[in-house]
Amino acid sequence: MFTDPIADYLTRIRNASRAGHRVVEVPASNLKKEITKILFDQGYILSYKFEDDQAQGSIKIALKYDKMTKEPVIRKIQRISKPGLRKYSGSEELPRVLNGLGIAIVSTSHGVMTSKQAKKEKVGGEVLCYVY
């Protein structure tokens, strides 16, 4: 039993990319599906597939690598808000990751989105993770 399923999800992606795996499979949840869609839209993963063959289902994620250097596109993926210490930010205090080159994924009342989208919509929320 995992105490923090989001940290487990991020760790599986981090470990698979460092090991050079092409595909990683993680247990599915609605929040994980939203985070996966954001990673795909921002260009951090090649593709994803939601599979409902099990009771819970799973997500297969195809990781993306640089064609020339074979380095993973996701250099760092870091959990910010943890179950023991939640991190919330208002719409004006949302973080900029790597001076705008990375993304912060935020869970808001309007759904899960990047910090740039949350600033445009003028909503704050819980800062889930940084990706760059």
Protein Blocks (a to p, Z undefined) as FASTA:
>chain_A
ZZblmlmmmmmmmmmmmnopabdcddddfklmmmmmmmmmnopafbdcddfkbmnopadd
dddddfklopafblbacdfbdfklccdddfklpccehhhpaccddddfkbpcdfklmmmn
opacddfbdcZZ
